[in-house]
Amino acid sequence: MATTVSCPRCGKSVVWGPQSPWRPFCSERCRLVDLGEWLDENRRIPGTEDDLDDDSPISEHSPGAH
């Protein structure tokens, strides 16, 4: 039996597999609407100002260091 999930945007059932190229979204439209909400900062990951430690140096071995 195939695993199904709910589209995080509209709630429609989505089969979790190659036949659903936009998973976990049901369609490209739902995927783009969700992306737009993140870009407009209508969605965000909870945190505090203390989580933003700009004074810490980036070591050469840190992910993302160039």
C-alpha positions, 0 to 999 in steps of 0.5 A: 500500500502506498504511503499518502500524506496531506498537502501542507497547503490545501490538505489534499491527499498526496501519494508519496512516490515518483508519481507525485513530483511536487511532494509533499505538495499536491501541485506546483501551484501549492508548492509555489504559494508556500514558497511565496509565503516564506519569501514574504516572511509570512512563515518563519521558524520560531527563534529568539534574537539570542539564536542569531550569534553573528559574533561567532567566527566561522571555522574552516571546517564549518558547513558552508564555509568558503 
